[in-house]
Amino acid sequence: MAKKAKSKYILVRMVSEAGTGCSFNVKRLRLQDKLVMLSYDRFVKQKVLFKEQKKICSV
């Protein structure tokens, strides 16, 4: 039997660098570098830096 092909995308968890514990999930390409983005943190009510914490699953 042939092995299954790896998926093109993965689901990752983005966590706020403000230390509030705010997080969300985002889909990215498997071969892409780790994500770092500005997004709205609902606890401090402003845009803060979010960094990729861990892979959740393949999509």
PDB file of N, H, CA, C and O in Angstrom:
ATOM      1  N   MET A   1       0.833  -1.180   0.000  1.00  0.00           N
ATOM      2  CA  MET A   1       0.000   0.000   0.000  1.00  0.00           C
ATOM      3  C   MET A   1       0.881   1.249   0.000  1.00  0.00           C
ATOM      4  O   MET A   1       1.923   1.295   0.654  1.00  0.00           O
ATOM      5  N   ALA A   2       0.446   2.241  -0.736  1.00  0.00           N
ATOM      6  H   ALA A   2      -0.400   2.204  -1.267  1.00  0.00           H
ATOM      7  CA  ALA A   2       1.179   3.499  -0.822  1.00  0.00           C
ATOM      8  C   ALA A   2       0.877   4.372   0.398  1.00  0.00           C
ATOM      9  O   ALA A   2      -0.211   4.321   0.970  1.00  0.00           O
ATOM     10  N   LYS A   3       1.861   5.161   0.771  1.00  0.00           N
ATOM     11  H   LYS A   3       2.746   5.203   0.306  1.00  0.00           H
ATOM     12  CA  LYS A   3       1.655   6.088   1.882  1.00  0.00           C
ATOM     13  C   LYS A   3       0.773   7.241   1.436  1.00  0.00           C
ATOM     14  O   LYS A   3       0.753   7.602   0.259  1.00  0.00           O
ATOM     15  N   LYS A   4       0.034   7.825   2.396  1.00  0.00           N
ATOM     16  H   LYS A   4       0.049   7.532   3.352  1.00  0.00           H
ATOM     17  CA  LYS A   4      -0.799   8.983   2.096  1.00  0.00           C
ATOM     18  C   LYS A   4       0.089  10.204   1.874  1.00  0.00           C
ATOM     19  O   LYS A   4       1.115  10.364   2.536  1.00  0.00           O
ATOM     20  N   ALA A   5      -0.307  11.051   0.952  1.00  0.00           N
ATOM     21  H   ALA A   5      -1.140  10.922   0.414  1.00  0.00           H
ATOM     22  CA  ALA A   5       0.431  12.287   0.699  1.00  0.00           C
ATOM     23  C   ALA A   5       0.189  13.270   1.845  1.00  0.00           C
ATOM     24  O   ALA A   5      -0.891  13.302   2.435  1.00  0.00           O
ATOM     25  N   LYS A   6       1.206  14.064   2.147  1.00  0.00           N
ATOM     26  H   LYS A   6       2.083  14.038   1.668  1.00  0.00           H
ATOM     27  CA  LYS A   6       1.035  15.078   3.193  1.00  0.00           C
ATOM     28  C   LYS A   6       0.138  16.186   2.664  1.00  0.00           C
ATOM     29  O   LYS A   6       0.164  16.506   1.476  1.00  0.00           O
ATOM     30  N   SER A   7      -0.644  16.757   3.541  1.00  0.00           N
ATOM     31  H   SER A   7      -0.666  16.497   4.506  1.00  0.00           H
ATOM     32  CA  SER A   7      -1.558  17.819   3.126  1.00  0.00           C
ATOM     33  C   SER A   7      -0.772  19.096   2.821  1.00  0.00           C
ATOM     34  O   SER A   7       0.350  19.281   3.293  1.00  0.00           O
ATOM     35  N   LYS A   8      -1.380  19.963   2.028  1.00  0.00           N
ATOM     36  H   LYS A   8      -2.291  19.813   1.644  1.00  0.00           H
ATOM     37  CA  LYS A   8      -0.740  21.205   1.615  1.00  0.00           C
ATOM     38  C   LYS A   8      -0.806  22.263   2.716  1.00  0.00           C
ATOM     39  O   LYS A   8       0.075  23.119   2.803  1.00  0.00           O
ATOM     40  N   TYR A   9      -1.840  22.210   3.555  1.00  0.00           N
ATOM     41  H   TYR A   9      -2.555  21.515   3.484  1.00  0.00           H
ATOM     42  CA  TYR A   9      -2.066  23.210   4.593  1.00  0.00           C
ATOM     43  C   TYR A   9      -2.040  22.574   5.975  1.00  0.00           C
ATOM     44  O   TYR A   9      -2.310  21.383   6.127  1.00  0.00           O
ATOM     45  N   ILE A  10      -1.707  23.390   6.993  1.00  0.00           N
ATOM     46  H   ILE A  10      -1.488  24.358   6.869  1.00  0.00           H
ATOM     47  CA  ILE A  10      -1.813  22.959   8.382  1.00  0.00           C
ATOM     48  C   ILE A  10      -2.558  24.038   9.171  1.00  0.00           C
ATOM     49  O   ILE A  10      -2.537  25.214   8.808  1.00  0.00           O
ATOM     50  N   LEU A  11      -3.206  23.624  10.240  1.00  0.00           N
ATOM     51  H   LEU A  11      -3.222  22.669  10.535  1.00  0.00           H
ATOM     52  CA  LEU A  11      -3.923  24.531  11.129  1.00  0.00           C
ATOM     53  C   LEU A  11      -3.020  24.806  12.328  1.00  0.00           C
ATOM     54  O   LEU A  11      -2.552  23.872  12.979  1.00  0.00           O
ATOM     55  N   VAL A  12      -2.772  26.089  12.625  1.00  0.00           N
ATOM     56  H   VAL A  12      -3.152  26.848  12.097  1.00  0.00           H
ATOM     57  CA  VAL A  12      -1.873  26.456  13.726  1.00  0.00           C
ATOM     58  C   VAL A  12      -2.574  27.412  14.684  1.00  0.00           C
ATOM     59  O   VAL A  12      -3.512  28.112  14.302  1.00  0.00           O
ATOM     60  N   ARG A  13      -2.111  27.434  15.929  1.00  0.00           N
ATOM     61  H   ARG A  13      -1.349  26.866  16.239  1.00  0.00           H
ATOM     62  CA  ARG A  13      -2.671  28.321  16.957  1.00  0.00           C
ATOM     63  C   ARG A  13      -1.790  29.564  17.062  1.00  0.00           C
ATOM     64  O   ARG A  13      -0.571  29.468  17.207  1.00  0.00           O
ATOM     65  N   MET A  14      -2.432  30.733  16.986  1.00  0.00           N
ATOM     66  H   MET A  14      -3.422  30.811  16.868  1.00  0.00           H
ATOM     67  CA  MET A  14      -1.747  32.013  17.137  1.00  0.00           C
ATOM     68  C   MET A  14      -2.044  32.545  18.540  1.00  0.00           C
ATOM     69  O   MET A  14      -3.205  32.595  18.946  1.00  0.00           O
ATOM     70  N   VAL A  15      -1.003  32.942  19.288  1.00  0.00           N
ATOM     71  H   VAL A  15      -0.060  32.901  18.958  1.00  0.00           H
ATOM     72  CA  VAL A  15      -1.152  33.394  20.676  1.00  0.00           C
ATOM     73  C   VAL A  15      -0.618  34.819  20.809  1.00  0.00           C
ATOM     74  O   VAL A  15       0.412  35.166  20.232  1.00  0.00           O
ATOM     75  N   SER A  16      -1.334  35.634  21.575  1.00  0.00           N
ATOM     76  H   SER A  16      -2.171  35.352  22.044  1.00  0.00           H
ATOM     77  CA  SER A  16      -0.983  37.039  21.780  1.00  0.00           C
ATOM     78  C   SER A  16       0.319  37.170  22.560  1.00  0.00           C
ATOM     79  O   SER A  16       0.547  36.454  23.536  1.00  0.00           O
ATOM     80  N   GLU A  17       1.165  38.090  22.118  1.00  0.00           N
ATOM     81  H   GLU A  17       0.979  38.671  21.326  1.00  0.00           H
ATOM     82  CA  GLU A  17       2.416  38.371  22.820  1.00  0.00           C
ATOM     83  C   GLU A  17       2.202  39.347  23.976  1.00  0.00           C
ATOM     84  O   GLU A  17       3.136  39.628  24.727  1.00  0.00           O
ATOM     85  N   ALA A  18       0.981  39.866  24.125  1.00  0.00           N
ATOM     86  H   ALA A  18       0.223  39.638  23.515  1.00  0.00           H
ATOM     87  CA  ALA A  18       0.682  40.782  25.229  1.00  0.00           C
ATOM     88  C   ALA A  18       0.512  40.028  26.548  1.00  0.00           C
ATOM     89  O   ALA A  18       0.437  40.651  27.607  1.00  0.00           O
ATOM     90  N   GLY A  19       0.451  38.699  26.496  1.00  0.00           N
ATOM     91  H   GLY A  19       0.513  38.193  25.635  1.00  0.00           H
ATOM     92  CA  GLY A  19       0.326  37.912  27.712  1.00  0.00           C
ATOM     93  C   GLY A  19      -1.091  37.787  28.227  1.00  0.00           C
ATOM     94  O   GLY A  19      -1.292  37.414  29.383  1.00  0.00           O
ATOM     95  N   THR A  20      -2.086  38.090  27.397  1.00  0.00           N
ATOM     96  H   THR A  20      -1.923  38.393  26.458  1.00  0.00           H
ATOM     97  CA  THR A  20      -3.478  38.026  27.836  1.00  0.00           C
ATOM     98  C   THR A  20      -4.081  36.641  27.672  1.00  0.00           C
ATOM     99  O   THR A  20      -5.145  36.362  28.224  1.00  0.00           O
ATOM    100  N   GLY A  21      -3.419  35.768  26.921  1.00  0.00           N
ATOM    101  H   GLY A  21      -2.554  35.994  26.472  1.00  0.00           H
ATOM    102  CA  GLY A  21      -3.963  34.437  26.679  1.00  0.00           C
ATOM    103  C   GLY A  21      -4.919  34.390  25.503  1.00  0.00           C
ATOM    104  O   GLY A  21      -5.484  33.337  25.208  1.00  0.00           O
ATOM    105  N   CYS A  22      -5.110  35.505  24.831  1.00  0.00           N
ATOM    106  H   CYS A  22      -4.651  36.361  25.071  1.00  0.00           H
ATOM    107  CA  CYS A  22      -5.984  35.559  23.655  1.00  0.00           C
ATOM    108  C   CYS A  22      -5.335  34.754  22.529  1.00  0.00           C
ATOM    109  O   CYS A  22      -4.141  34.898  22.268  1.00  0.00           O
ATOM    110  N   SER A  23      -6.123  33.905  21.863  1.00  0.00           N
ATOM    111  H   SER A  23      -7.093  33.788  22.075  1.00  0.00           H
ATOM    112  CA  SER A  23      -5.574  33.097  20.777  1.00  0.00           C
ATOM    113  C   SER A  23      -6.649  32.806  19.745  1.00  0.00           C
ATOM    114  O   SER A  23      -7.843  32.929  20.017  1.00  0.00           O
ATOM    115  N   PHE A  24      -6.204  32.419  18.557  1.00  0.00           N
ATOM    116  H   PHE A  24      -5.234  32.320  18.336  1.00  0.00           H
ATOM    117  CA  PHE A  24      -7.107  31.999  17.493  1.00  0.00           C
ATOM    118  C   PHE A  24      -6.357  31.045  16.580  1.00  0.00           C
ATOM    119  O   PHE A  24      -5.130  30.953  16.631  1.00  0.00           O
ATOM    120  N   ASN A  25      -7.103  30.338  15.748  1.00  0.00           N
ATOM    121  H   ASN A  25      -8.100  30.412  15.707  1.00  0.00           H
ATOM    122  CA  ASN A  25      -6.519  29.370  14.834  1.00  0.00           C
ATOM    123  C   ASN A  25      -6.509  29.943  13.428  1.00  0.00           C
ATOM    124  O   ASN A  25      -7.409  30.688  13.042  1.00  0.00           O
ATOM    125  N   VAL A  26      -5.480  29.587  12.667  1.00  0.00           N
ATOM    126  H   VAL A  26      -4.749  28.981  12.981  1.00  0.00           H
ATOM    127  CA  VAL A  26      -5.366  30.060  11.290  1.00  0.00           C
ATOM    128  C   VAL A  26      -4.753  28.948  10.436  1.00  0.00           C
ATOM    129  O   VAL A  26      -3.948  28.152  10.919  1.00  0.00           O
ATOM    130  N   LYS A  27      -5.143  28.907   9.170  1.00  0.00           N
ATOM    131  H   LYS A  27      -5.797  29.554   8.778  1.00  0.00           H
ATOM    132  CA  LYS A  27      -4.625  27.914   8.233  1.00  0.00           C
ATOM    133  C   LYS A  27      -3.463  28.533   7.464  1.00  0.00           C
ATOM    134  O   LYS A  27      -3.567  29.662   6.985  1.00  0.00           O
ATOM    135  N   ARG A  28      -2.332  27.784   7.341  1.00  0.00           N
ATOM    136  H   ARG A  28      -2.248  26.867   7.731  1.00  0.00           H
ATOM    137  CA  ARG A  28      -1.194  28.272   6.572  1.00  0.00           C
ATOM    138  C   ARG A  28      -0.595  27.141   5.749  1.00  0.00           C
ATOM    139  O   ARG A  28      -0.854  25.967   6.013  1.00  0.00           O
ATOM    140  N   LEU A  29       0.205  27.499   4.753  1.00  0.00           N
ATOM    141  H   LEU A  29       0.415  28.452   4.539  1.00  0.00           H
ATOM    142  CA  LEU A  29       0.882  26.501   3.934  1.00  0.00           C
ATOM    143  C   LEU A  29       1.896  25.739   4.782  1.00  0.00           C
ATOM    144  O   LEU A  29       2.530  26.317   5.664  1.00  0.00           O
ATOM    145  N   ARG A  30       2.049  24.459   4.518  1.00  0.00           N
ATOM    146  H   ARG A  30       1.535  23.989   3.801  1.00  0.00           H
ATOM    147  CA  ARG A  30       2.974  23.617   5.280  1.00  0.00           C
ATOM    148  C   ARG A  30       4.421  24.086   5.139  1.00  0.00           C
ATOM    149  O   ARG A  30       5.176  24.053   6.111  1.00  0.00           O
ATOM    150  N   LEU A  31       4.816  24.524   3.938  1.00  0.00           N
ATOM    151  H   LEU A  31       4.203  24.552   3.149  1.00  0.00           H
ATOM    152  CA  LEU A  31       6.209  24.891   3.682  1.00  0.00           C
ATOM    153  C   LEU A  31       6.520  26.348   4.018  1.00  0.00           C
ATOM    154  O   LEU A  31       7.670  26.772   3.902  1.00  0.00           O
ATOM    155  N   GLN A  32       5.533  27.104   4.424  1.00  0.00           N
ATOM    156  H   GLN A  32       4.599  26.759   4.519  1.00  0.00           H
ATOM    157  CA  GLN A  32       5.700  28.512   4.771  1.00  0.00           C
ATOM    158  C   GLN A  32       6.422  28.647   6.112  1.00  0.00           C
ATOM    159  O   GLN A  32       6.367  27.746   6.949  1.00  0.00           O
ATOM    160  N   ASP A  33       7.103  29.788   6.309  1.00  0.00           N
ATOM    161  H   ASP A  33       7.148  30.520   5.630  1.00  0.00           H
ATOM    162  CA  ASP A  33       7.746  30.070   7.601  1.00  0.00           C
ATOM    163  C   ASP A  33       6.682  30.244   8.679  1.00  0.00           C
ATOM    164  O   ASP A  33       5.501  30.421   8.381  1.00  0.00           O
ATOM    165  N   LYS A  34       7.121  30.190   9.946  1.00  0.00           N
ATOM    166  H   LYS A  34       8.081  30.046  10.189  1.00  0.00           H
ATOM    167  CA  LYS A  34       6.175  30.382  11.054  1.00  0.00           C
ATOM    168  C   LYS A  34       5.557  31.770  10.970  1.00  0.00           C
ATOM    169  O   LYS A  34       6.227  32.741  10.617  1.00  0.00           O
ATOM    170  N   LEU A  35       4.267  31.853  11.302  1.00  0.00           N
ATOM    171  H   LEU A  35       3.723  31.065  11.589  1.00  0.00           H
ATOM    172  CA  LEU A  35       3.530  33.103  11.168  1.00  0.00           C
ATOM    173  C   LEU A  35       3.758  34.039  12.351  1.00  0.00           C
ATOM    174  O   LEU A  35       3.841  33.612  13.502  1.00  0.00           O
ATOM    175  N   VAL A  36       3.857  35.323  12.034  1.00  0.00           N
ATOM    176  H   VAL A  36       3.789  35.670  11.099  1.00  0.00           H
ATOM    177  CA  VAL A  36       3.871  36.408  13.014  1.00  0.00           C
ATOM    178  C   VAL A  36       3.009  37.500  12.405  1.00  0.00           C
ATOM    179  O   VAL A  36       3.282  37.940  11.289  1.00  0.00           O
ATOM    180  N   MET A  37       1.971  37.952  13.112  1.00  0.00           N
ATOM    181  H   MET A  37       1.750  37.595  14.019  1.00  0.00           H
ATOM    182  CA  MET A  37       1.073  38.955  12.535  1.00  0.00           C
ATOM    183  C   MET A  37       0.500  39.881  13.596  1.00  0.00           C
ATOM    184  O   MET A  37       0.451  39.550  14.781  1.00  0.00           O
ATOM    185  N   LEU A  38       0.069  41.047  13.137  1.00  0.00           N
ATOM    186  H   LEU A  38       0.109  41.315  12.174  1.00  0.00           H
ATOM    187  CA  LEU A  38      -0.652  41.984  13.989  1.00  0.00           C
ATOM    188  C   LEU A  38      -2.131  41.674  13.879  1.00  0.00           C
ATOM    189  O   LEU A  38      -2.659  41.530  12.776  1.00  0.00           O
ATOM    190  N   SER A  39      -2.796  41.572  15.002  1.00  0.00           N
ATOM    191  H   SER A  39      -2.368  41.689  15.898  1.00  0.00           H
ATOM    192  CA  SER A  39      -4.232  41.333  15.015  1.00  0.00           C
ATOM    193  C   SER A  39      -4.814  41.949  16.284  1.00  0.00           C
ATOM    194  O   SER A  39      -4.084  42.325  17.201  1.00  0.00           O
ATOM    195  N   TYR A  40      -6.131  42.043  16.317  1.00  0.00           N
ATOM    196  H   TYR A  40      -6.723  41.738  15.572  1.00  0.00           H
ATOM    197  CA  TYR A  40      -6.824  42.691  17.430  1.00  0.00           C
ATOM    198  C   TYR A  40      -6.926  41.743  18.621  1.00  0.00           C
ATOM    199  O   TYR A  40      -7.410  40.619  18.488  1.00  0.00           O
ATOM    200  N   ASP A  41      -6.472  42.198  19.774  1.00  0.00           N
ATOM    201  H   ASP A  41      -6.080  43.111  19.883  1.00  0.00           H
ATOM    202  CA  ASP A  41      -6.594  41.452  21.027  1.00  0.00           C
ATOM    203  C   ASP A  41      -7.782  42.026  21.792  1.00  0.00           C
ATOM    204  O   ASP A  41      -7.751  43.183  22.212  1.00  0.00           O
ATOM    205  N   ARG A  42      -8.825  41.225  21.974  1.00  0.00           N
ATOM    206  H   ARG A  42      -8.851  40.285  21.632  1.00  0.00           H
ATOM    207  CA  ARG A  42     -10.069  41.730  22.572  1.00  0.00           C
ATOM    208  C   ARG A  42      -9.938  42.040  24.057  1.00  0.00           C
ATOM    209  O   ARG A  42     -10.791  42.736  24.608  1.00  0.00           O
ATOM    210  N   PHE A  43      -8.904  41.548  24.718  1.00  0.00           N
ATOM    211  H   PHE A  43      -8.211  40.983  24.270  1.00  0.00           H
ATOM    212  CA  PHE A  43      -8.744  41.813  26.147  1.00  0.00           C
ATOM    213  C   PHE A  43      -8.105  43.177  26.415  1.00  0.00           C
ATOM    214  O   PHE A  43      -8.502  43.869  27.352  1.00  0.00           O
ATOM    215  N   VAL A  44      -7.126  43.568  25.609  1.00  0.00           N
ATOM    216  H   VAL A  44      -6.803  43.006  24.848  1.00  0.00           H
ATOM    217  CA  VAL A  44      -6.503  44.885  25.787  1.00  0.00           C
ATOM    218  C   VAL A  44      -7.084  45.916  24.823  1.00  0.00           C
ATOM    219  O   VAL A  44      -6.719  47.091  24.874  1.00  0.00           O
ATOM    220  N   LYS A  45      -7.982  45.481  23.947  1.00  0.00           N
ATOM    221  H   LYS A  45      -8.278  44.527  23.905  1.00  0.00           H
ATOM    222  CA  LYS A  45      -8.711  46.340  23.003  1.00  0.00           C
ATOM    223  C   LYS A  45      -7.785  47.158  22.114  1.00  0.00           C
ATOM    224  O   LYS A  45      -7.993  48.355  21.911  1.00  0.00           O
ATOM    225  N   GLN A  46      -6.750  46.488  21.581  1.00  0.00           N
ATOM    226  H   GLN A  46      -6.581  45.516  21.746  1.00  0.00           H
ATOM    227  CA  GLN A  46      -5.867  47.119  20.609  1.00  0.00           C
ATOM    228  C   GLN A  46      -5.159  46.045  19.793  1.00  0.00           C
ATOM    229  O   GLN A  46      -5.203  44.863  20.131  1.00  0.00           O
ATOM    230  N   LYS A  47      -4.506  46.471  18.716  1.00  0.00           N
ATOM    231  H   LYS A  47      -4.470  47.432  18.441  1.00  0.00           H
ATOM    232  CA  LYS A  47      -3.776  45.527  17.886  1.00  0.00           C
ATOM    233  C   LYS A  47      -2.449  45.189  18.557  1.00  0.00           C
ATOM    234  O   LYS A  47      -1.718  46.080  18.989  1.00  0.00           O
ATOM    235  N   VAL A  48      -2.145  43.898  18.642  1.00  0.00           N
ATOM    236  H   VAL A  48      -2.739  43.174  18.292  1.00  0.00           H
ATOM    237  CA  VAL A  48      -0.886  43.439  19.231  1.00  0.00           C
ATOM    238  C   VAL A  48      -0.289  42.361  18.333  1.00  0.00           C
ATOM    239  O   VAL A  48      -0.934  41.893  17.395  1.00  0.00           O
ATOM    240  N   LEU A  49       0.934  41.977  18.627  1.00  0.00           N
ATOM    241  H   LEU A  49       1.458  42.357  19.390  1.00  0.00           H
ATOM    242  CA  LEU A  49       1.634  40.959  17.867  1.00  0.00           C
ATOM    243  C   LEU A  49       1.164  39.571  18.292  1.00  0.00           C
ATOM    244  O   LEU A  49       1.069  39.284  19.486  1.00  0.00           O
ATOM    245  N   PHE A  50       0.871  38.713  17.324  1.00  0.00           N
ATOM    246  H   PHE A  50       0.948  38.946  16.354  1.00  0.00           H
ATOM    247  CA  PHE A  50       0.513  37.323  17.571  1.00  0.00           C
ATOM    248  C   PHE A  50       1.566  36.440  16.923  1.00  0.00           C
ATOM    249  O   PHE A  50       1.969  36.686  15.786  1.00  0.00           O
ATOM    250  N   LYS A  51       2.018  35.408  17.642  1.00  0.00           N
ATOM    251  H   LYS A  51       1.691  35.208  18.565  1.00  0.00           H
ATOM    252  CA  LYS A  51       3.009  34.473  17.110  1.00  0.00           C
ATOM    253  C   LYS A  51       2.432  33.068  17.093  1.00  0.00           C
ATOM    254  O   LYS A  51       1.587  32.712  17.914  1.00  0.00           O
ATOM    255  N   GLU A  52       2.907  32.283  16.140  1.00  0.00           N
ATOM    256  H   GLU A  52       3.593  32.572  15.472  1.00  0.00           H
ATOM    257  CA  GLU A  52       2.468  30.891  16.022  1.00  0.00           C
ATOM    258  C   GLU A  52       3.011  30.100  17.205  1.00  0.00           C
ATOM    259  O   GLU A  52       4.205  30.149  17.502  1.00  0.00           O
ATOM    260  N   GLN A  53       2.121  29.367  17.881  1.00  0.00           N
ATOM    261  H   GLN A  53       1.151  29.327  17.640  1.00  0.00           H
ATOM    262  CA  GLN A  53       2.549  28.594  19.042  1.00  0.00           C
ATOM    263  C   GLN A  53       2.769  27.134  18.688  1.00  0.00           C
ATOM    264  O   GLN A  53       3.838  26.588  18.959  1.00  0.00           O
ATOM    265  N   LYS A  54       1.759  26.486  18.077  1.00  0.00           N
ATOM    266  H   LYS A  54       0.890  26.930  17.857  1.00  0.00           H
ATOM    267  CA  LYS A  54       1.910  25.070  17.768  1.00  0.00           C
ATOM    268  C   LYS A  54       0.989  24.661  16.629  1.00  0.00           C
ATOM    269  O   LYS A  54       0.009  25.337  16.317  1.00  0.00           O
ATOM    270  N   LYS A  55       1.334  23.538  16.023  1.00  0.00           N
ATOM    271  H   LYS A  55       2.130  22.989  16.277  1.00  0.00           H
ATOM    272  CA  LYS A  55       0.505  22.956  14.974  1.00  0.00           C
ATOM    273  C   LYS A  55      -0.649  22.209  15.632  1.00  0.00           C
ATOM    274  O   LYS A  55      -0.448  21.481  16.605  1.00  0.00           O
ATOM    275  N   ILE A  56      -1.858  22.388  15.100  1.00  0.00           N
ATOM    276  H   ILE A  56      -2.021  22.979  14.309  1.00  0.00           H
ATOM    277  CA  ILE A  56      -3.024  21.702  15.641  1.00  0.00           C
ATOM    278  C   ILE A  56      -3.302  20.430  14.851  1.00  0.00           C
ATOM    279  O   ILE A  56      -3.419  19.350  15.429  1.00  0.00           O
ATOM    280  N   CYS A  57      -3.407  20.557  13.522  1.00  0.00           N
ATOM    281  H   CYS A  57      -3.311  21.434  13.053  1.00  0.00           H
ATOM    282  CA  CYS A  57      -3.653  19.385  12.681  1.00  0.00           C
ATOM    283  C   CYS A  57      -3.380  19.726  11.228  1.00  0.00           C
ATOM    284  O   CYS A  57      -3.172  20.889  10.883  1.00  0.00           O
ATOM    285  N   SER A  58      -3.380  18.713  10.381  1.00  0.00           N
ATOM    286  H   SER A  58      -3.548  17.767  10.661  1.00  0.00           H
ATOM    287  CA  SER A  58      -3.269  18.897   8.937  1.00  0.00           C
ATOM    288  C   SER A  58      -4.656  19.118   8.372  1.00  0.00           C
ATOM    289  O   SER A  58      -5.631  18.525   8.835  1.00  0.00           O
ATOM    290  N   VAL A  59      -4.738  19.971   7.369  1.00  0.00           N
ATOM    291  H   VAL A  59      -3.946  20.453   6.992  1.00  0.00           H
ATOM    292  CA  VAL A  59      -6.041  20.280   6.778  1.00  0.00           C
ATOM    293  C   VAL A  59      -6.040  19.837   5.329  1.00  0.00           C
ATOM    294  O   VAL A  59      -7.042  20.001   4.633  1.00  0.00           O
TER     295      VAL A  59
END
